[in-house]
Amino acid sequence: MLKEHGSLTTDAQKLIDIVITASSFVLAYFIKRNLLPGDLSLLSTDPNYYIVLLLIIISWFISFKWMGMYLSYRQNQFWEFFKTILKSCFMGIVLVSIAMYLMHIQGVSRLLMGIFLILNIGLLTLSKYIIFKILEKVRTDGFNTRNILIVGSGKQAIEVIETVESYKASGYRILGCFETDPEDLNKTVCNGHKVIGIINGLETYLRENIVDELIFATSLSGIKKVDRYIAFAESMGIKVRIVPNWELHYLMYRPDIATIQFEEFLGIYNMTLQSTPQNEGKMLIKNMFDYAASAVLTLLFLPLMLIIALAIKIFSKGPVLYTQERLGMNGRHFKVYKFRTMVNNADELLKELAEMNEADGPAFKIKNDPRIIPYIGTFLRKTSLDELPQLFNVLKGEMSLVGPRPPIPREVNEYSVWHRRRLSMKPGMTCLWQIAPNRNELSFEDWMKLDLKYIDTWSLFNDLKILVLTTKAVFTGAGR
């Protein structure tokens, strides 16, 4: 879901729309002056059409804002975009006409303005349609999807399910419903979706399954300790939606982390609690940067990676790359790539070394690990160059350049609830922990707090800062 207000993506959309509008006017001027037959091609030099163009840019900019031009591509049908374009363009014509009247600008060609209006509507519609269809295709192919769990199985829940099912291209996937009465278990709610659990098992389900959004589509007063379930989802970084009845007077819940906002969900108004970065426009910029930068870095470091691969082959028998199952955003499983820095049977030796673990919590770490390949393994770990193959994970969309490190499943099984919120952002190759002073001496709790601090204070500038400081850490060999 792309949010419009205050995001870099919206600013980029505004710039594109204004460029299209200005280009439409320039093209209309060229058509009127050079392509129309006979007297229709006549165009005086008075008034000054540069001033008219400036007024159009200002008027359309205001009109786009007033008419709500920047809708969510996930939550609206294309017809809504077309209606907004029509309203914006006609409002723009009204504003520019008022401006020209007040400035005593006369003699503007009506035919020119008519051609401009047709071109402007057509080109704006085409640009929105292309973006809409690209995003629709991406979600239809199973990318950029969001898993929804619904609490409730009554009228409100059915309305949510029917609405989601009617917007297949929105990328929302319904996992099922939860209810308070055990007798409702396995009951079919709507369109084949069933009650898959009872409310007292909600926390366990959220722990063990990939859930992006939790929707309460039932009376909150009928759920005992409902604030506990909301707080649990909030602490895990799961977005919570509450569909009216607006029972705020009953709930009396004050979130510690999440922010509350009211928004539309496929046309259904709801209250939302979200404890992860909300500016999804800037998050899209982050993702675009990840793909572009990782592609460049992969080409740049390819010779170095070939040298590292050759060195590993010389010093140790076995594969060059080490793959391990990790957990990504909201617990999605994927294979992380690293240069192998340990002997080939390192995982089997882990049980023998368990008592030597120097890290607290579920993580494992010891100094002078005997499993490390002599020379090359130590060098790669100290410089963090063993992480370079994760650029391929970034290119696959499984990781980001900057984000909390992806944990292995057995570690997550030992997490406290508040630890789970670090899974609410796409994992990264580097984060605050990697650039912290004496990072190898940090406790597990401090490591988790740094990851959550990154999530709570996330910005594009902070990502760039972390990347720069990570480069410094690589050259100083701060790893282990």
C-alpha positions as CSV (number, residue, x, y, z in Angstrom):
1,M,0.0,0.0,0.0
2,L,1.5,3.3,-1.1
3,K,0.7,6.1,1.2
4,E,0.3,9.6,-0.3
5,H,0.8,12.1,2.5
6,G,4.2,13.3,3.3
7,S,6.1,10.6,1.4
8,L,8.9,10.8,-1.1
9,T,6.8,8.6,-3.4
10,T,4.0,11.1,-3.5
11,D,6.5,13.9,-4.2
12,A,7.8,11.8,-7.1
13,Q,4.3,11.2,-8.3
14,K,3.6,14.9,-8.1
15,L,6.7,15.7,-10.0
16,I,5.8,13.2,-12.7
17,D,2.3,14.5,-13.0
18,I,3.4,18.1,-13.2
19,V,6.0,17.2,-15.9
20,I,3.2,15.4,-17.8
21,T,1.0,18.4,-17.5
22,A,3.7,20.8,-18.7
23,S,4.7,18.5,-21.5
24,S,1.0,18.3,-22.6
25,F,0.8,22.1,-22.9
26,V,4.1,22.3,-24.8
27,L,2.9,19.5,-27.1
28,A,-0.5,21.2,-27.6
29,Y,1.3,24.4,-28.5
30,F,3.4,22.6,-31.1
31,I,0.3,20.8,-32.5
32,K,-1.7,24.1,-32.7
33,R,1.2,26.0,-34.3
34,N,2.6,23.4,-36.7
35,L,0.3,20.5,-37.4
36,L,-3.2,21.9,-37.8
37,P,-4.3,22.8,-41.3
38,G,-4.9,26.4,-42.6
39,D,-6.0,29.1,-40.3
40,L,-6.3,26.7,-37.4
41,S,-2.5,26.8,-37.1
42,L,-2.4,30.5,-36.5
43,L,-1.1,31.4,-33.0
44,S,-0.3,34.9,-31.9
45,T,2.7,35.8,-29.7
46,D,0.4,37.7,-27.4
47,P,-0.3,36.6,-24.7
48,N,3.0,35.3,-23.3
49,Y,2.4,31.5,-23.3
50,Y,5.3,31.0,-20.9
51,I,3.3,32.9,-18.2
52,V,0.2,30.7,-19.2
53,L,2.3,27.6,-18.7
54,L,3.5,28.8,-15.3
55,L,-0.1,29.4,-14.2
56,I,-1.1,26.0,-15.4
57,I,1.7,24.3,-13.4
58,I,0.6,26.2,-10.3
59,S,-3.1,25.6,-10.8
60,W,-2.7,21.9,-11.5
61,F,-0.4,21.5,-8.5
62,I,-3.1,23.0,-6.3
63,S,-5.9,21.0,-8.0
64,F,-4.1,17.7,-7.6
65,K,-3.9,18.3,-3.9
66,W,-7.5,19.5,-3.5
67,M,-9.0,16.6,-5.5
68,G,-7.1,13.9,-3.7
69,M,-5.1,12.8,-6.8
70,Y,-2.8,10.4,-5.0
71,L,-4.8,7.3,-4.1
72,S,-3.6,4.0,-2.9
73,Y,-2.8,1.7,-5.8
74,R,-3.5,-1.4,-3.7
75,Q,-6.9,-0.3,-2.3
76,N,-8.6,1.4,-5.2
77,Q,-9.9,0.3,-8.6
78,F,-8.6,2.1,-11.7
79,W,-11.9,3.8,-12.3
80,E,-11.4,5.8,-9.1
81,F,-8.0,7.1,-10.5
82,F,-9.7,8.1,-13.8
83,K,-12.5,10.0,-12.0
84,T,-9.9,11.8,-9.9
85,I,-7.9,12.8,-13.0
86,L,-11.0,14.2,-14.6
87,K,-11.9,16.2,-11.5
88,S,-8.3,17.5,-11.1
89,C,-8.0,18.6,-14.7
90,F,-11.3,20.4,-14.8
91,M,-10.6,22.0,-11.5
92,G,-7.2,23.1,-12.9
93,I,-9.0,24.7,-15.9
94,V,-11.2,26.6,-13.5
95,L,-8.3,27.8,-11.4
96,V,-6.2,28.9,-14.4
97,S,-9.2,30.7,-15.9
98,I,-9.6,32.7,-12.7
99,A,-5.9,33.5,-12.5
100,M,-5.9,34.7,-16.1
101,Y,-9.0,36.8,-15.5
102,L,-7.4,38.4,-12.4
103,M,-4.2,39.1,-14.3
104,H,-6.0,40.5,-17.3
105,I,-4.5,37.9,-19.6
106,Q,-6.5,37.8,-22.8
107,G,-6.4,36.2,-26.2
108,V,-5.4,32.7,-25.1
109,S,-6.4,30.2,-27.8
110,R,-9.4,28.2,-26.8
111,L,-8.5,25.5,-29.3
112,L,-5.0,25.3,-27.8
113,M,-6.4,24.9,-24.3
114,G,-8.9,22.3,-25.6
115,I,-6.0,20.2,-27.1
116,F,-4.0,20.6,-23.9
117,L,-6.9,19.4,-21.8
118,I,-7.4,16.3,-24.0
119,L,-3.7,15.5,-24.0
120,N,-3.3,16.1,-20.3
121,I,-6.2,13.8,-19.4
122,G,-5.0,11.2,-21.8
123,L,-1.4,11.1,-20.7
124,L,-2.2,11.3,-17.0
125,T,-4.6,8.4,-17.4
126,L,-2.0,6.4,-19.4
127,S,0.7,6.9,-16.8
128,K,-1.6,5.9,-13.9
129,Y,-2.8,2.9,-15.9
130,I,0.7,1.7,-16.6
131,I,1.7,2.0,-12.9
132,F,-1.6,0.4,-11.8
133,K,-1.2,-2.6,-14.1
134,I,2.4,-3.2,-13.2
135,L,1.6,-3.2,-9.5
136,E,-1.5,-5.4,-10.2
137,K,0.6,-7.9,-12.2
138,V,3.3,-8.0,-9.4
139,R,0.7,-8.8,-6.8
140,T,-1.2,-11.3,-9.0
141,D,2.0,-13.2,-9.5
142,G,2.3,-13.6,-5.7
143,F,4.8,-10.8,-5.0
144,N,4.2,-8.0,-2.5
145,T,1.3,-9.9,-0.9
146,R,0.0,-9.4,2.7
147,N,-1.5,-12.1,4.9
148,I,-4.6,-11.2,6.8
149,L,-6.1,-12.9,9.9
150,I,-9.6,-11.9,10.9
151,V,-11.0,-12.0,14.4
152,G,-14.8,-12.6,14.0
153,S,-17.0,-14.6,11.7
154,G,-20.2,-12.5,11.6
155,K,-21.6,-9.8,9.3
156,Q,-18.6,-7.5,9.6
157,A,-16.1,-10.4,9.0
158,I,-18.1,-11.5,5.9
159,E,-18.1,-8.0,4.6
160,V,-14.3,-7.8,5.0
161,I,-13.8,-11.2,3.3
162,E,-16.2,-10.4,0.4
163,T,-14.4,-7.0,-0.1
164,V,-11.0,-8.6,-0.1
165,E,-12.1,-11.4,-2.5
166,S,-13.5,-8.8,-4.9
167,Y,-10.1,-7.1,-5.0
168,K,-7.9,-10.1,-5.9
169,A,-5.2,-7.9,-7.4
170,S,-4.8,-6.0,-4.2
171,G,-2.4,-8.7,-3.0
172,Y,-4.3,-9.4,0.3
173,R,-4.5,-13.1,1.2
174,I,-7.0,-14.2,4.0
175,L,-5.6,-16.9,6.3
176,G,-8.9,-17.5,8.1
177,C,-10.9,-16.4,11.0
178,F,-10.7,-16.7,14.8
179,E,-13.7,-16.8,17.1
180,T,-14.4,-16.8,20.9
181,D,-16.7,-19.8,21.0
182,P,-15.0,-23.2,20.5
183,E,-18.2,-24.5,18.8
184,D,-17.5,-22.2,15.9
185,L,-14.2,-24.0,15.1
186,N,-14.1,-25.1,11.5
187,K,-17.3,-23.3,10.6
188,T,-17.3,-22.0,7.1
189,V,-17.7,-18.2,7.1
190,C,-17.6,-17.1,3.5
191,N,-16.1,-18.1,0.1
192,G,-14.5,-21.2,1.6
193,H,-12.8,-19.3,4.4
194,K,-13.3,-21.0,7.8
195,V,-12.9,-20.4,11.5
196,I,-9.4,-21.8,12.0
197,G,-8.8,-21.0,15.7
198,I,-10.2,-19.8,19.0
199,I,-9.2,-16.5,20.5
200,N,-7.3,-18.0,23.4
201,G,-4.9,-19.6,20.8
202,L,-4.4,-16.3,18.9
203,E,-1.0,-15.5,20.5
204,T,0.3,-19.0,19.5
205,Y,-0.9,-18.7,16.0
206,L,0.7,-15.2,15.6
207,R,4.0,-16.7,16.8
208,E,4.0,-19.7,14.5
209,N,2.6,-18.2,11.3
210,I,3.2,-15.4,8.9
211,V,0.6,-12.7,9.6
212,D,1.0,-9.2,8.2
213,E,-2.3,-7.7,9.4
214,L,-4.8,-8.6,12.1
215,I,-8.3,-7.4,11.6
216,F,-10.9,-7.2,14.4
217,A,-14.2,-7.5,12.6
218,T,-16.4,-8.2,15.6
219,S,-17.6,-6.6,18.8
220,L,-14.6,-5.9,21.0
221,S,-16.8,-6.1,24.1
222,G,-17.3,-9.8,23.5
223,I,-13.6,-10.6,23.7
224,K,-12.1,-11.0,27.1
225,K,-8.7,-9.2,27.6
226,V,-8.9,-7.9,24.0
227,D,-6.3,-5.3,24.9
228,R,-3.9,-8.1,25.6
229,Y,-4.2,-9.5,22.1
230,I,-3.9,-6.1,20.5
231,A,-0.8,-5.4,22.6
232,F,0.6,-8.8,21.7
233,A,0.2,-8.1,17.9
234,E,1.5,-4.6,18.4
235,S,4.6,-5.9,20.1
236,M,5.3,-8.2,17.2
237,G,5.0,-5.4,14.7
238,I,1.8,-6.8,13.1
239,K,-0.5,-4.1,11.8
240,V,-3.9,-4.1,13.7
241,R,-7.1,-3.0,12.1
242,I,-10.3,-2.5,14.0
243,V,-13.5,-2.4,11.9
244,P,-16.4,-0.4,13.4
245,N,-18.5,-0.5,15.7
246,W,-16.2,2.3,17.0
247,E,-15.8,0.9,20.5
248,L,-13.0,3.1,21.7
249,H,-15.0,4.0,24.8
250,Y,-15.0,0.3,25.7
251,L,-11.5,-0.5,24.7
252,M,-9.7,2.3,26.6
253,Y,-6.4,0.9,25.2
254,R,-3.3,3.1,25.0
255,P,-0.6,1.6,22.8
256,D,3.0,1.9,24.0
257,I,4.6,1.6,20.6
258,A,2.1,1.8,17.8
259,T,0.5,4.9,16.3
260,I,-3.3,5.1,15.8
261,Q,-4.8,6.3,12.6
262,F,-8.1,6.0,10.7
263,E,-8.0,4.9,7.1
264,E,-9.8,3.0,4.4
265,F,-9.2,-0.7,3.8
266,L,-10.7,-1.5,0.4
267,G,-13.5,0.9,1.0
268,I,-14.1,-0.2,4.7
269,Y,-13.3,2.4,7.3
270,N,-11.2,1.2,10.2
271,M,-8.9,2.2,13.0
272,T,-5.3,1.0,12.5
273,L,-2.5,0.5,15.0
274,Q,0.9,0.2,13.4
275,S,4.3,-0.1,15.2
276,T,6.5,-0.3,12.1
277,P,7.5,2.6,9.8
278,Q,4.3,3.9,8.2
279,N,5.7,6.0,5.4
280,E,5.5,3.2,2.8
281,G,6.3,5.7,0.1
282,K,9.8,6.1,1.6
283,M,9.9,2.3,2.1
284,L,9.4,1.9,-1.6
285,I,12.3,4.3,-2.3
286,K,14.4,2.1,0.1
287,N,13.4,-1.0,-1.9
288,M,14.3,0.7,-5.2
289,F,17.6,1.8,-3.8
290,D,18.3,-1.8,-2.5
291,Y,17.8,-3.3,-6.0
292,A,19.8,-0.6,-7.8
293,A,22.7,-0.4,-5.3
294,S,22.9,-4.2,-4.9
295,A,23.1,-4.7,-8.7
296,V,25.9,-2.1,-8.9
297,L,27.8,-3.5,-5.9
298,T,27.5,-7.1,-7.2
299,L,29.2,-6.0,-10.5
300,L,31.8,-4.0,-8.6
301,F,32.7,-6.8,-6.1
302,L,32.4,-9.7,-8.6
303,P,36.2,-9.9,-9.1
304,L,36.8,-9.8,-5.3
305,M,34.1,-12.5,-4.8
306,L,35.9,-14.8,-7.4
307,I,39.2,-14.3,-5.5
308,I,37.5,-15.1,-2.2
309,A,35.9,-18.2,-3.7
310,L,39.3,-19.4,-5.0
311,A,40.9,-18.8,-1.6
312,I,38.2,-20.9,0.2
313,K,38.8,-23.7,-2.3
314,I,42.5,-23.6,-1.5
315,F,42.2,-23.7,2.3
316,S,39.2,-26.0,2.7
317,K,37.4,-28.8,1.0
318,G,33.7,-28.3,0.3
319,P,31.4,-25.7,-1.3
320,V,32.3,-22.1,-1.6
321,L,28.9,-20.8,-0.5
322,Y,27.2,-21.7,2.8
323,T,23.4,-21.5,2.7
324,Q,21.3,-21.5,5.8
325,E,17.5,-21.2,6.5
326,R,16.7,-17.8,8.0
327,L,13.5,-15.9,8.8
328,G,12.7,-12.7,7.0
329,M,9.8,-10.2,7.3
330,N,7.1,-11.4,9.6
331,G,8.7,-14.9,9.7
332,R,9.0,-15.7,6.0
333,H,11.5,-18.5,5.4
334,F,14.4,-18.0,2.9
335,K,17.9,-19.3,2.3
336,V,20.6,-16.8,3.2
337,Y,23.9,-16.9,1.2
338,K,27.4,-16.5,2.8
339,F,30.9,-17.4,1.9
340,R,31.8,-20.5,3.9
341,T,34.1,-19.5,6.7
342,M,33.9,-22.7,8.7
343,V,34.7,-26.3,8.1
344,N,32.2,-28.3,6.0
345,N,30.6,-30.1,9.0
346,A,30.4,-27.0,11.2
347,D,26.7,-27.4,12.0
348,E,27.3,-31.0,13.2
349,L,30.1,-29.7,15.6
350,L,27.8,-27.1,17.0
351,K,26.3,-29.5,19.6
352,E,29.7,-30.4,20.9
353,L,30.5,-26.7,21.4
354,A,27.2,-25.7,22.9
355,E,28.6,-25.5,26.4
356,M,31.2,-23.0,25.2
357,N,28.7,-20.5,24.1
358,E,29.7,-17.0,25.3
359,A,26.5,-15.2,24.1
360,D,23.5,-14.8,26.3
361,G,20.0,-15.5,24.9
362,P,19.3,-17.8,21.9
363,A,22.3,-16.6,19.9
364,F,25.6,-18.7,19.7
365,K,29.0,-17.1,19.6
366,I,32.5,-18.0,21.0
367,K,35.9,-16.5,20.6
368,N,38.5,-18.5,18.6
369,D,35.8,-20.8,17.2
370,P,37.7,-24.0,16.2
371,R,35.4,-24.6,13.3
372,I,36.7,-21.5,11.4
373,I,38.8,-22.1,8.4
374,P,42.4,-21.0,9.1
375,Y,43.5,-17.7,7.7
376,I,40.8,-17.0,5.0
377,G,37.9,-17.8,7.4
378,T,39.2,-15.5,10.1
379,F,39.9,-12.7,7.6
380,L,36.5,-12.9,6.0
381,R,34.7,-12.8,9.4
382,K,36.8,-9.9,10.7
383,T,36.1,-7.8,7.6
384,S,32.5,-9.1,7.2
385,L,33.3,-9.9,3.5
386,D,31.7,-13.3,4.1
387,E,28.4,-11.5,3.8
388,L,29.0,-10.3,0.2
389,P,26.9,-13.1,-1.4
390,Q,23.9,-11.7,0.5
391,L,23.8,-9.1,-2.3
392,F,22.0,-11.9,-4.2
393,N,19.4,-12.1,-1.4
394,V,18.8,-8.4,-1.8
395,L,18.4,-8.8,-5.5
396,K,15.9,-11.5,-4.9
397,G,13.9,-9.2,-2.6
398,E,14.5,-11.4,0.5
399,M,16.7,-8.9,2.3
400,S,17.6,-5.2,2.3
401,L,21.0,-3.6,2.5
402,V,20.1,-2.2,5.9
403,G,17.8,-3.9,8.4
404,P,17.8,-6.2,11.4
405,R,19.9,-9.3,10.8
406,P,17.9,-12.4,9.8
407,P,17.7,-14.9,12.6
408,I,17.6,-18.7,12.3
409,P,14.3,-20.4,13.2
410,R,15.5,-22.0,16.4
411,E,16.6,-18.6,17.8
412,V,13.1,-17.2,17.1
413,N,11.5,-20.1,18.9
414,E,13.2,-18.8,22.1
415,Y,12.3,-15.1,21.5
416,S,10.3,-13.2,24.0
417,V,7.2,-11.5,22.4
418,W,8.9,-8.0,22.2
419,H,11.9,-9.6,20.4
420,R,9.5,-10.7,17.6
421,R,8.9,-7.1,16.5
422,R,12.4,-7.1,14.9
423,L,10.9,-9.4,12.2
424,S,8.4,-6.7,11.2
425,M,10.9,-5.1,8.8
426,K,12.8,-6.8,5.9
427,P,16.1,-8.1,7.3
428,G,19.3,-6.5,6.2
429,M,23.0,-7.1,5.5
430,T,23.9,-4.5,8.2
431,C,22.3,-2.5,10.9
432,L,23.0,-0.6,14.1
433,W,24.5,-3.7,15.8
434,Q,27.1,-4.1,13.1
435,I,28.4,-0.5,13.6
436,A,28.1,-0.4,17.4
437,P,31.4,0.0,19.4
438,N,32.5,-3.3,20.9
439,R,29.7,-5.0,19.0
440,N,31.0,-8.5,19.8
441,E,30.6,-7.8,23.6
442,L,27.0,-6.6,23.3
443,S,24.4,-8.7,25.2
444,F,21.6,-10.3,23.4
445,E,19.1,-7.9,24.9
446,D,21.2,-4.9,23.8
447,W,21.4,-6.3,20.3
448,M,17.6,-6.7,20.2
449,K,17.1,-3.1,21.5
450,L,19.4,-1.8,18.8
451,D,17.3,-3.5,16.1
452,L,14.1,-2.1,17.6
453,K,15.7,1.3,17.8
454,Y,16.4,1.1,14.1
455,I,12.8,0.2,13.4
456,D,11.4,3.0,15.6
457,T,13.7,5.7,14.2
458,W,14.0,4.5,10.6
459,S,14.7,7.0,7.9
460,L,16.5,7.0,4.5
461,F,19.2,9.2,6.0
462,N,19.9,6.8,8.8
463,D,20.2,4.0,6.3
464,L,22.8,5.9,4.3
465,K,24.6,6.7,7.6
466,I,24.7,3.1,8.6
467,L,26.0,2.1,5.1
468,V,28.9,4.6,5.4
469,L,29.8,3.4,9.0
470,T,29.6,-0.2,7.9
471,T,32.2,0.5,5.2
472,K,34.4,1.9,7.9
473,A,33.8,-1.2,10.1
474,V,34.8,-3.4,7.1
475,F,38.1,-1.6,6.6
476,T,38.9,-1.7,10.4
477,G,38.1,-5.4,10.7
478,A,35.6,-5.0,13.6
479,G,34.0,-8.4,13.1
480,R,34.7,-11.7,14.6
